[in-house]
Amino acid sequence: MQTFHLPDVGEGLTEAELVAWRVKPGDALQVNDVVADIETAKSVVELPSPYAGVVGELLVSEGETVDVGTAIITIAEADDAAAAPEEPRGAADGAAPKEGGGSVLVGYGSGGEASTRRRRKRPETPPAKPAGVLAKPPVRKLARDLGVDLSEVRATGPSGEVTRDDVVRHAEQASVFRNISTPEWSPVREEKIPVAEPAAPEAQPWTSDPSRVESIPVKGVRKATANAMVGSAYSAPHVSVWTDVDASRTMEYVKRLKASPDFADVKVSPLLIMARAVIWAVRRTPMINAAWVEEEDGAKIHVRHYVNLGIAAATPRGLLVPNIKDAQSMSMRDLAKALERLTVTAREGKTTPEDQRDGTITITNIGVFGMDAGTPIINPGEAGIIAMGAIRQKPWVVDGEVRPRWVTTVSGSFDHRIIDGDKISRFIADIASVLEEPALLLD
């Protein structure tokens, strides 16, 4: 009997929540078969088995948070399980793993030798699947988020399972996706399309019950976010600025890009122009892209001559900030494709720790929530975060006349240890200049 202990799945994390078991006692396993989904502070990860054999006992309950190194499951060699089916569950807990090969997991090491003896066939009952639909837990979660009934989705997976592409395709065809979230990064739409509003959540009734306080454990993404925000707010002195911008030419540029054959297969939105504007402005004010670093011989400012552009994403798991690596080297089309991949991955809960590491500057798009401006908290390890507000038609003075124009607000917070007010103001003004005249990007 082998005991599988929770490994460090990367980034030196110390604990994880067991979201869902993918196996049950008696199931046959091969090396690298997925046994569970676990949620770390940054992502949901499929946990593969380092052993082959038969599942013995599940030692951790779903929803439980455990430390790295905790025993989570026992796995018997297939022959041993067949020879001694009445062995009490958990009797072999703590048994030393066999020496030898096995799949190596980060922080776990070589975990034992897969048996090379011929194993007897063991009748296996597959895990129950609701309505007979085969789909992985992250795909089921995506379907729930999009309001998709999996039994109605045409499966294209190699084993007849429903894939995430199947769910997204079905949602788009049924117009469910439009009802769940705005398809553009900004609430502005160029065409008036009647859209059914999603049902408002049912209000919870007030109660006179003395136990009227709901206690929600702080763990996973919420715990990591809280620690990061407190650390940032109390270590970096924030200063915030903002300005209103006539973004009418940006809206026209977005419309032209959408009509271009070169962008026919990618999503184009005002956020794409905002991202390019930030990259352009960083080149003119490099200190915005710096980090304050405490070293043994004193504090240093590290100025990064590359842009790993973070996009703050509100996901079902909480706030995540994945970033686009080396965004400064991308063409407009490549950047559009990278933004699309980033947002789809975040929405599906597939963002990895690597996706969130080493960001240099962040954009938060509060416009999707109808907000105009804000004073966001800086992502740790960075010196600035820029907020893009909603783009609305407002009266605007042009050549002495009041005209309707598409107007947005660009705001941001910055680390005042690194950047002074004049550089902050110039940076925001540069972004505003690009949104007012996207032709500046051709410079």
C-alpha positions in Angstrom: 0.0 0.0 0.0 1.4 3.4 -1.0 0.4 6.7 0.7 0.3 9.7 -1.6 1.1 13.0 0.2 0.0 16.4 -1.2 3.0 17.8 -3.2 4.0 21.3 -3.8 2.6 21.9 -7.2 4.8 24.9 -7.9 5.7 28.4 -6.7 6.6 27.1 -3.2 3.0 27.1 -2.0 2.4 25.6 1.4 -1.3 24.5 1.3 -4.1 23.7 -1.1 -7.8 23.0 -1.0 -9.0 19.7 -2.3 -11.8 20.8 -4.6 -13.0 17.5 -6.0 -12.0 13.8 -6.0 -11.8 12.3 -9.5 -11.6 8.7 -8.1 -13.3 6.6 -5.5 -12.1 3.5 -3.4 -11.7 0.5 -5.7 -10.9 2.4 -8.9 -7.9 1.2 -10.9 -5.1 3.8 -11.5 -2.2 4.1 -13.9 0.7 6.4 -13.2 -0.2 10.0 -14.0 -4.0 9.4 -13.9 -5.7 12.4 -12.3 -6.9 11.6 -8.8 -8.2 15.1 -7.7 -8.6 18.8 -8.5 -6.8 21.0 -6.0 -7.0 24.8 -5.6 -3.9 26.7 -4.6 -3.7 30.4 -3.9 -3.4 31.0 -7.6 -5.0 28.3 -9.7 -6.9 25.0 -9.9 -4.6 22.2 -10.7 -5.2 18.5 -11.7 -3.3 16.3 -9.4 -1.8 13.2 -11.1 -1.0 9.9 -9.2 2.7 8.9 -9.0 1.6 5.3 -8.4 -0.3 2.6 -10.4 -2.7 0.4 -8.5 -6.1 0.5 -6.9 -7.5 3.4 -4.8 -7.7 2.5 -1.2 -8.9 5.3 1.1 -9.5 8.9 0.5 -8.0 10.6 3.5 -9.1 14.2 2.9 -12.6 15.5 2.4 -13.7 17.7 -0.6 -13.5 21.3 0.4 -10.8 20.7 3.1 -7.6 22.8 3.0 -4.5 20.8 3.9 -0.8 21.5 4.2 1.8 20.3 1.6 3.0 16.9 2.8 -0.3 15.8 4.2 -1.4 12.2 3.3 -4.4 12.5 1.0 -5.0 9.0 -0.5 -3.8 5.4 -0.2 -3.1 3.3 -3.3 -2.6 -0.5 -3.3 -0.8 -2.4 -6.0 -3.4 -4.2 -8.1 -2.4 -7.7 -7.2 -2.3 -6.9 -3.4 -5.7 -5.4 -3.5 -7.1 -8.4 -5.3 -5.5 -10.8 -2.9 -6.6 -9.0 0.3 -9.9 -7.3 -0.4 -10.9 -7.3 3.3 -7.9 -5.4 4.6 -9.2 -2.5 6.8 -9.2 0.8 5.1 -6.2 3.0 6.1 -4.3 0.0 7.6 -1.3 0.8 5.5 -1.3 4.5 6.2 2.2 5.9 6.6 3.8 2.9 4.9 7.1 3.8 3.3 7.0 4.1 -0.5 9.0 1.7 -2.5 12.3 2.7 -3.9 12.5 3.4 -7.6 10.9 5.3 -10.4 7.4 6.7 -10.7 6.2 10.0 -11.9 8.0 12.9 -10.3 5.8 15.8 -9.0 7.1 19.2 -8.1 8.1 19.1 -4.4 7.3 15.4 -4.0 10.1 13.6 -5.8 10.3 10.0 -7.0 7.3 8.3 -5.5 7.8 4.6 -5.8 7.9 2.0 -8.5 5.1 1.1 -10.7 4.5 -2.7 -10.7 5.8 -4.5 -13.8 3.9 -7.7 -12.9 0.9 -8.7 -15.0 -2.1 -7.4 -13.1 -5.4 -9.2 -12.9 -8.4 -7.6 -14.5 -10.6 -6.0 -11.9 -14.2 -5.1 -12.5 -14.4 -1.3 -12.3 -17.4 0.8 -11.9 -16.9 4.2 -13.5 -17.7 7.3 -11.5 -21.3 8.4 -11.9 -21.7 11.2 -14.4 -24.8 13.4 -14.2 -27.2 12.6 -17.0 -24.6 10.4 -18.6 -22.4 13.3 -19.8 -18.6 12.9 -19.7 -16.9 16.1 -18.8 -14.0 17.2 -16.6 -14.8 19.3 -13.4 -13.4 22.5 -14.9 -15.6 22.0 -17.9 -18.6 21.4 -15.7 -17.8 24.5 -13.8 -17.6 26.6 -17.0 -20.9 25.2 -18.1 -22.5 26.2 -14.8 -21.0 29.7 -15.1 -22.4 30.1 -18.6 -25.8 28.5 -17.8 -25.2 25.7 -20.3 -27.0 22.3 -19.9 -24.2 19.7 -20.6 -26.7 17.2 -21.8 -27.5 19.5 -24.7 -23.9 20.0 -25.8 -22.5 18.1 -28.7 -19.3 16.3 -27.4 -16.2 16.3 -29.6 -13.6 14.9 -27.2 -11.6 11.8 -28.2 -13.4 9.7 -25.6 -16.8 11.2 -26.2 -16.4 13.8 -23.4 -17.6 17.4 -23.6 -14.6 19.8 -23.9 -14.4 23.4 -22.9 -14.5 24.4 -26.6 -17.8 22.5 -27.0 -19.3 24.4 -24.1 -18.2 27.8 -25.4 -19.4 27.0 -28.9 -22.8 25.9 -27.6 -23.0 29.0 -25.4 -22.3 31.3 -28.3 -24.8 29.6 -30.6 -27.5 29.8 -27.9 -26.6 33.4 -27.1 -26.1 32.4 -23.5 -22.6 33.9 -23.4 -24.0 37.3 -24.2 -26.5 37.1 -21.3 -23.8 36.0 -18.8 -21.2 38.7 -19.5 -20.7 41.7 -21.8 -18.9 40.5 -24.9 -16.8 43.7 -25.0 -14.4 45.0 -22.4 -16.3 48.2 -22.4 -20.1 48.4 -21.9 -20.3 50.5 -25.1 -22.0 48.7 -28.0 -21.9 50.2 -31.5 -25.3 48.5 -32.4 -28.4 48.4 -30.2 -29.1 44.7 -29.9 -32.0 43.5 -27.7 -30.5 41.4 -25.0 -32.4 39.4 -22.4 -31.2 40.5 -18.9 -30.0 37.7 -16.7 -32.3 37.0 -13.8 -31.4 38.9 -10.6 -30.3 36.8 -7.7 -33.1 36.1 -5.3 -32.9 38.3 -2.2 -32.1 36.5 1.0 -35.0 36.9 3.5 -34.2 38.8 6.7 -34.5 36.6 9.8 -34.7 37.1 13.5 -32.7 33.9 14.1 -29.9 34.7 16.5 -27.4 33.0 14.3 -27.7 35.6 11.6 -24.1 35.9 10.7 -22.7 33.7 7.9 -19.1 32.7 8.4 -17.0 32.3 5.2 -13.5 30.8 5.6 -10.8 33.0 4.0 -8.8 30.7 1.8 -7.5 30.1 -1.7 -7.6 33.1 -4.0 -9.4 35.3 -1.5 -6.7 34.7 1.2 -3.9 35.3 -1.3 -5.6 38.5 -2.6 -6.1 39.8 0.9 -2.5 39.2 1.9 -1.2 40.8 -1.3 -3.5 43.9 -1.0 -2.7 44.5 2.6 1.0 44.1 1.9 0.8 46.5 -1.0 -1.3 49.1 0.7 0.9 49.3 3.8 4.3 49.1 2.1 3.9 51.2 -1.1 2.7 54.8 -0.6 -0.1 55.1 -3.2 -0.8 58.3 -5.2 -3.7 58.4 -7.6 -4.5 60.6 -10.6 -7.1 60.6 -13.4 -8.3 62.4 -16.4 -11.3 62.4 -18.8 -10.6 61.5 -22.4 -12.4 61.9 -25.7 -12.1 58.4 -27.0 -14.3 58.8 -30.1 -11.4 58.1 -32.5 -10.5 55.0 -30.5 -14.0 53.8 -31.1 -13.7 54.5 -34.8 -10.3 52.7 -34.9 -11.8 49.7 -33.2 -14.6 49.6 -35.7 -12.1 49.7 -38.6 -10.0 46.9 -37.1 -13.1 44.7 -36.7 -13.8 45.2 -40.4 -10.3 44.3 -41.4 -9.7 40.8 -42.8 -6.5 40.7 -40.7 -8.6 40.7 -37.5 -11.4 38.6 -38.7 -10.6 35.7 -36.3 -9.7 37.7 -33.2 -11.7 39.8 -30.7 -11.1 43.5 -30.9 -12.2 45.9 -28.2 -11.2 49.3 -26.7 -9.0 47.4 -24.2 -6.7 46.5 -27.0 -6.1 50.1 -27.8 -5.7 50.8 -24.1 -3.1 48.1 -23.8 -1.1 49.4 -26.7 -1.4 52.9 -25.2 0.1 51.7 -21.9 3.0 50.0 -23.6 3.7 53.1 -25.7 3.5 55.3 -22.6 5.8 53.0 -20.6 8.5 53.4 -23.3 8.4 57.2 -22.7 8.3 56.9 -18.9 10.3 53.7 -18.0 10.2 54.4 -14.2 6.5 53.5 -14.3 7.6 49.9 -15.2 9.9 49.6 -12.2 9.9 47.8 -8.9 11.1 48.7 -5.4 13.3 45.9 -4.1 14.8 45.5 -0.7 18.3 44.0 -0.9 21.0 43.2 1.7 23.0 46.4 0.8 19.9 48.6 0.8 16.8 49.4 -1.3 17.1 49.3 -5.1 14.8 50.3 -7.9 14.7 47.7 -10.7 13.7 49.3 -14.0 12.4 46.6 -16.4 13.1 47.2 -20.1 10.3 44.9 -21.1 6.5 44.8 -20.4 4.7 41.9 -18.9 1.3 43.4 -19.1 -1.1 42.3 -16.3 -4.9 42.4 -16.8 -6.9 42.2 -13.6 -9.6 39.7 -14.2 -12.7 39.1 -12.0 -13.3 35.4 -12.2 -15.6 32.9 -10.5 -12.6 32.1 -8.2 -11.9 35.7 -7.3 -9.5 38.4 -8.6 -6.6 37.1 -10.7 -3.9 39.1 -12.5 -2.5 37.1 -15.3 0.0 38.9 -17.5 1.1 38.9 -21.2 4.8 38.2 -21.3 6.9 40.6 -23.5 3.9 42.5 -24.6 6.1 45.3 -25.9 7.3 43.0 -28.8 3.8 42.1 -30.0 2.0 43.3 -33.1 -1.5 44.7 -32.7 -2.9 41.4 -33.9 -0.7 39.3 -31.7 -1.7 41.4 -28.7 -5.4 41.0 -29.5 -5.0 37.2 -29.6 -3.0 37.2 -26.3 -5.7 39.3 -24.6 -8.4 36.9 -25.9 -6.6 33.9 -24.7 -5.9 35.5 -21.3 -9.5 36.4 -20.7 -11.0 33.1 -21.8 -8.5 31.1 -19.7 -9.2 33.3 -16.7 -13.0 32.9 -17.1 -12.6 29.1 -17.3 -10.5 29.0 -14.2 -7.5 27.7 -16.1 -5.1 30.5 -15.2 -1.8 29.0 -13.9 0.7 30.4 -11.4 3.2 31.0 -14.2 0.6 33.2 -16.0 0.5 35.4 -12.9 4.2 35.6 -12.2 6.6 38.4 -13.0 4.1 41.1 -14.1 5.5 44.6 -14.5 2.4 46.8 -14.8 -1.3 46.2 -14.7 -4.5 47.4 -16.3 -7.9 46.9 -14.5 -10.9 47.4 -16.7 -13.5 48.7 -14.3 -15.6 49.9 -17.2 -17.2 46.5 -17.6 -18.9 47.1 -14.2 -20.2 50.5 -15.4 -17.6 52.4 -13.3 -16.0 55.6 -14.5 -12.8 55.8 -12.3 -11.2 54.4 -9.2 -8.1 54.3 -7.0 -7.0 50.7 -7.4 -4.3 49.1 -5.2 -1.0 48.3 -6.9 -0.2 44.7 -7.7 2.7 43.7 -5.5 6.1 43.9 -7.3 4.9 46.6 -9.6 4.9 50.4 -9.5 1.6 51.3 -11.2 -1.9 50.1 -12.0 -4.1 51.8 -14.6 -7.9 51.7 -14.5 -10.0 52.1 -17.7 -13.5 53.4 -17.1 -16.7 52.9 -19.0 -16.9 54.5 -22.4 -20.1 56.6 -22.6 -21.6 59.2 -24.9 -21.3 62.5 -23.2 -21.5 66.2 -24.2 -18.0 67.4 -25.1 -16.8 70.8 -26.2 -15.2 70.6 -29.7 -14.1 73.8 -31.5 -16.3 75.8 -29.2 -19.4 73.7 -29.8 -21.0 71.1 -27.5 -21.1 67.7 -29.3 -21.9 64.2 -28.3 -18.6 62.2 -28.0 -17.4 58.9 -26.6 -15.8 59.8 -23.3 -13.9 57.6 -20.8 -11.8 58.3 -17.7 -8.3 57.0 -17.3 -7.1 56.7 -13.7 -4.3 55.0 -11.9 -2.4 54.4 -8.7 1.4 54.6 -8.4 4.2 53.9 -5.9 5.3 57.3 -4.8 8.6 55.9 -3.6 9.6 55.3 -7.2 7.7 57.8 -9.3 7.1 61.6 -8.7 4.0 63.5 -9.6 5.4 64.9 -12.9 6.2 61.5 -14.3 2.9 60.1 -13.2 1.0 63.0 -14.8 3.0 62.6 -18.0 2.3 58.9 -18.2 -1.5 59.3 -17.8 -1.4 62.2 -20.3 0.4 59.9 -22.8 -2.2 57.2 -22.5 -5.0 59.8 -22.9 -3.2 61.2 -26.0 -3.3 57.7 -27.7 -6.9 57.1 -26.8 -7.7 60.5 -28.4 -5.6 59.9 -31.4 -4.6 56.2 -32.0 -2.5 57.3 -35.0 0.2 58.1 -32.4 0.8 54.3 -32.2 2.3 54.5 -35.7 5.2 56.6 -34.4 
